[in-house]
Amino acid sequence: MMRAGRMGVGIVGAGHVGPVIGAALAGAGHLLTGITPGSDPDRVAAVLPGVRTVQAPELVAESQLVVLAVPHDELPGLVAGLAEVGAWQPGQLVLHTDPAYGTAVLAPAAAAGAIPLAVHPAISFTGTTLDLRQLQAAYAGVTAPPMVLPIAQALAVELGCEPVVIDEADRPAYAEAIATASEFARSIVGQATGILRRIGVENPGGYLSALVSSTFDRALREAGTD
């Protein structure tokens, strides 16, 4: 498989996802050019010690790979806004991590000559270094134009994930599956811990940990045999 090579990586988005993606790519040998400012600089520093804080237009202009890890509703406006100020560079890679979008949302960057990639690591990010271990056991949904799909796959592997190709037209259905699994798990665990707490069980989350993990593992194994 084609490798993306050693690159300068800029992270746009300092929430739970961006710093972890940056740490994983740095661990794979890439150089971090910086990260955009966020609301919790101490958490970012714990994941990416010593990283520069740079405003998005400047960061994009100096990075060979730009990772966009921002909330779903902000992504289209961000891409278009950076295009309006001329930040996108011909030949640079631009990767977003949103499950619902393919590469069409990156059209303003592609029009400027950037190479669009969509890579969604299928884990629930905590925004801590614990996520790096979770990435090693995860899959990632990748979408990209055919000529550059190997680059998207290589970057998923460098994050620690096994890449699974998702067609552009299938990204909404893919996002629905991700949301269903995530929301169902949180809802059921929340209901069960609430019941245990009401009857006086201390640390209900810890009490249910092994049960929930083993039950989900069994359900996933049974799903895999269909």
N, C-alpha and C positions, 0 to 999 in steps of 0.2 A: 504493500500500500504506500502511496505517495505521502511523504511527510511534509509538513508546512515549513520546516526549517527554523532556525533561531531568529526570532523577530523581536522588535520593540513593541510591547503590548500596552495599550491604553485602556483603562477600565472606566467606562461612563456609567455611573450608578454605584453608590456606596451603601446600599441596603444590605440585605442578608446574602444576596447572590453574588454580586460583583466582586467583593474582596476575596471570597472563597475561590471563584474562578481564577482570579489573579494569582492567588497563592498556588493553585494547582498548575497553572501554566508556568509560573516561575520555577516550580519544582521540576517541571519537564525541561528546563533549560532556557526558557525565554526571558527577556529582560523587560521589566516593568518600567514604562516611561512615566506612569503616574495614575492617579485616580481622581475623579471629580469630588468636590466637597460633599459631605454628608452630615446628617444630624447627630451622628454618634461617632465622633473621631476616635474615641478611646477603643471602641469595639473594632474599628477598622485597623487601628494601630496594633491591636492584639493579633490580628490575622496577617497583616502586612506591615511588619515593623519597618519604619524608616521610609515608607513609600511617600513620594511627592504628592501634594494636592495641587491639581491644575484645573483651570476652567475648561469646559468641554471643547470650545473651538480650537484653543491652543493645543490641547491634548490630542485631538483628532488629527490636526495638521502635522504632528510630529511622530505619529505612531504607524507602524506597518500593519498591525492588527488592532482593530478597535472592537472592544466587547461592549455591547449595549445591554446592560442589565438593569432595566428600569421597569416600573409598573406598566401593565398592558396598555392602559389608556394614554400613557405618555409617549409611547414609542413612535407612533406616526408623526406627531408634532415635532419630536426631537430630531428625527431623521430629516424631515423637511426643513426645519429651522437651521440645521447645520449645513444643509445644501444652500440655503439662501445666503449664508455668510461665506460661502466658498471654502468650507473646511475640508470637504472630502477630497481625497487625492487619487489620481489615476493609479490603478494597480494595487492599492492597499486592500486588505481584507477587512470586511465589516461583518461582525457576527452578533446576532441577538440570541437571547436565551428564553424567549417567550414561547410557551407551547402552542398557542393558538395561531400565530402568524407563521407563514412560510417566508419566502424571500421577496414577495411582492411589496411588502411594507418597506423594503429597503430600496425601492425603485429610485427615489431621488439621489441616493448615494451611487447607485449603479449608473445613473445617467451621467454622473461626473467621472465615471471610470473605475469606481470601487467595485470589489468583487463581493457579492452578497452571499451570506451563509446563515443558516438557522440551525442552532444546536441547543437542544433542551435536555439537560441532565435530569432524569426522572427520580429526583429525591426531594424530600421536604427539607429545605435549607433552614438551618438555625442561625447562620451567620457567624459560626465559630469554627475553629480548626477541627472539631469533631466531624464536620461535613466532608473533610478530605478523605477520611476513612470510608464514609458512606459512598463517596464517588467511586471508590475502588470496587464496589460490589454492584454498581448501577449500570443501567442502560441509558442511552441518549438518543432521542429522536432527531435525526439530521435531515435537512432539506437544502438543496443547492442545485444550481444549473448543472447538467451532466458533466461538463468539462471540468468543473471544480469540485464535484462531489467528493473525490478522493481527499481533497484538502479538508473538507468538513469532517469526513470520517477520521482523518488523522488527528485533527484537533480534539475530537471526542475521545479518541484513544489516549491522547496526552493528558486529558482531564482525568483519566482512569476508567472511563466508561467503555462499554461495548456499544458501537454505533448501530442503530437500526434506521434504515432509510424510510422516510415518510414522504409520500408524494405531496406536492403543493396543495392539490385539491382536497387532500385528506387531513390537513392540519386542523380544521375545526373539529372533526370527529375525534382526532387524537387528543385535542385539548379537552373535549368532553369526557373522554375516558380517564384522563389524568385528574380532572376536577371531581368526577364521580368517586373515584377511589379515595382521594384525599379527604373530601368532605364527609363521606360515609364513615371513614375510619375515625375522624375527629368527633363526629356526632355520636357514634356508638360508644366510644371510650368516655366521652363527656357524660353521657347518660348513666353509664355503669358506675363511674366513679362518684357521681352525685348520689346515687342510691346507697352505695357503701358508706359514703361520708355521713348520710342521714342516719344510718343505723350504728354509727360509732366506730367504724373501721378506720384506724389511723393509716395515713399514707396509702390511700386507695389506689393511686397510680402505681406505686411500687407493688402493691398486692396483685394487681391485674397484669403486671408487666409480662411475666412468663406465660400466662394464659393467653393474652392477646397475641404475643409473638408466635407462640406455637399454633394458635388457631389460624392466624393469617398465613403462616408457613404451610400449614396443611391445605388451606384453601387454594393457595398459589400452586402447590404441587398437583392438586386435583384438576385445577384449571389447565395446567400444562399437559395433562394427559388426554384432553378432549380432541 
